[in-house]
């Protein structure tokens, strides 16, 4: 459930935000949407692939966190164990809302988010009802994420136009000896990428898509880590 409210220094002056990362904040999820502009930070930690929306048929970029619904293998002992958190996680519980003149920041807040309380965590406003340093930083994260959405879709469209997306079925052996199969994953085809014409390669390079393709391919090494955690 979400109740979105325009951030207001009078109405929300007494709210605080818990900033930890754990299951109690709804982070027991098996995948999280990401944007191409954060691939450099994601690649050392997460396998990143394309998933297709079952209703619209549109592709999106996602970091895989587990292999079962509500399974986040990156949460250990109640805490998220990796050094970099995807922007979608970092931005919680805030949402982009343009022209919020009451605080001078493009922000709204989901007051039903379990991080939101009135006892512990970061203050949203100072004693003069001005945005706190924490809130200003969150605004930067939310605005960067919002501004990245258009380039994200452009990157995916570039992959589609170049016919570079292939279905990728993941198979591995579980500790009980049974085979585990994960369907519904899509990835850049290394074989198709290697057979592109010089002209197409130049176009991909100039758009920045070529580097992103290789980053996506490199991220697949992180499946080994995820499989080991799953089997522990």
N, C-alpha and C positions, 0 to 999 in steps of 0.2 A: 504494500500500500504506500502511496505517496501523497503527501499534501504539500504542494508547492506554494510558497509564499514569497512575494517580492521582499527582498531584504530591506529592513527599515530600522534605523538606529533607535527609534523610540519603542517600537513594538518588540524588537529583538535584542534590546540592550543587555538583558540578563541571561541570554543564552550562552552556553559554553559547548565546546566540541571536543570529545575524546578523540585523540589522534593515534591510538594504537591500531594494530591490524590483527584481527583474529576472527574466529568463527562467529563470535557474538555480534559482530558488525555485519553479518550477512556475507562474509567473504568465503564461505564454504561453497565455492562455485568451481566448475571444472574448466571454464574458459572465460576469457575477458576480452572485450573489444579493444583493439589497439590501433594506432595510426602509423603510417609509414615514416613520419617525422621523428618517431622515437625508436626506430629499428636499431640504430647504433647502440642504444642503451639496453634494449631488450635482448639482443642476440647472445650476449655472454650467459644468459640465465634461462631463457624460455624457448621452447619450440614454437615457432610462429607459422601459421598456415591460413588458408582461406576456408571459410565455411559458408555454406549457402543457406539463406533464409528460406525456410520451408514454405512460407506464405507468398513471398514476393519473387523468389528465385534469384535475388541479388546476392552477390558475394560481399563478404566483409573480412577484414583482417582480424585474427584472434590469436592471443597467446594461450596455449594449452596448459592447464594447471593440473589436470587429472584425467582419468579414463572412465569415470562413473559420474552420474548426476550427483551434485552436491559434494564432490570430492576435490579438495584443494590440497595437493601433496606438498605444496610450498609452505603450508601452515604446519609448524612443528611445535609441540608443547604449548599450543595456544597462541603462537606468534608466527608471523610471516617471516620466513628465514632468508629471503634473498635481499641483496643490496639495493636493487632498483625495483620500484613499484610502478606498474603501468599507470599512465596518466588517469585512466578511468577510475582506478582505485584511489589515486592521490586526491582527486577532486571532490570526493564524497565529504559532506552531503550537499555540495553546491552544484548549481545548474546555471548555464549561460542564459542571461536575460538582458538584451540590449536596452540602453537608455534608462537605466535605473538611476534617476537623478537624485533620489533621496540619500544615496550613499556615494554617488559618483563612481560606482563600480558596476560592471555588467553582470550582476549576480542575483540569483534567487536561491532559496534554501528549501530542502525537503525536511520539514519539521518532524516527519515521522521516522526519519533515519535514526537508528539506535545510537548513533554518536551524539545526537543532540540532547542536551540536558541543561540543568541549571546549577550543577554542583561542581563538576570536575572537568578539567580540560582547558582549552584555549578560549580566551575571551574574544568576542567579535568586535567589540567597541571599547574605547577607553573612557575615562570619566567625563570627557568632553563630548561624548557621543560621536567621536571620529573613528574611522576604521582602524583596527589594530594592525600591527605589522603582520600578524598571522593572516588576517583577512585579506590584506593587500597581496600577500604571496599567493593565497588561494585564488584570487582574482586573476593573477598572471597565469596560473596553471589552467584555469577554466578557459580563459581567452585564447591561450595557445592551443588547447585541445580543439576548441571551436574553429579556430582559423585553419587547423590542419585537416578538417573534414573534407573540404573541397579538393585539396591535393590528394587526399586518400582515395577518393572516388575516381579522380583523374588517373591515378596510378593503376587502379584495378581495371579501368576501362582500357588503358594502354595494354595491359596483359590480355584482355579479351580480344582487342583488335588484332593483336599479334598472334593470337591462338596459342598462348603460352601456358594456359592453365590446364592441368591434368588431375583426374581423380587419383587420390593416393590412399590406398588401403594399408593400414598399419597392422602387422601381425607380430606377436611375440609369445614366448612360452612363459607361463606362470609357474610359481614355485611348486604347485601340485602336479606339474607336467602337462596340464591342459593348455591348449592354444587359445590365445586371446586375440580377437579381431576387432579393429576399430574402423568403422566405415564413416563416410561423410566428410572426409578430409580432402582438401584440394591444395595443390602446390604448383609452383613454377616447374615446368618440365625442363630439366637440364638438357635432355636430348634435343628438344625443339629449340632451346636457346642456343645450343652449339651449331645448329644448322641454319641460323638466320643469315641473311645476306649482309654484306658489309654495310650497305646503305641502312638497313634496318637496325643494325647494331649501333651505328652512329646516331640514329634518331633516338634510340633508347638511352644512349649515353648522354646526349644533350638534354634530355628531359629529366635525367636523374633516375629513371626507372631501372637502368641496367645495374647500378650499384645496389638498389633495393632488391632486385632479383637475386643477386648473389648473397645478400644478407639473409634473405628468406631461406635459401638453400643451406647456408652455413648453420642456420638455427636448428636444422634437423638433427644435428649432433646431440642436442639437448634431450631428444627422445630417449637416449640411452640412460641418462640420469633419471628421467621420469619413470622409466620402466623399472630401474633398480629400486627406486623409492616405492613403487607400486608393489613390488615383490617382497619388500622387507616385512 
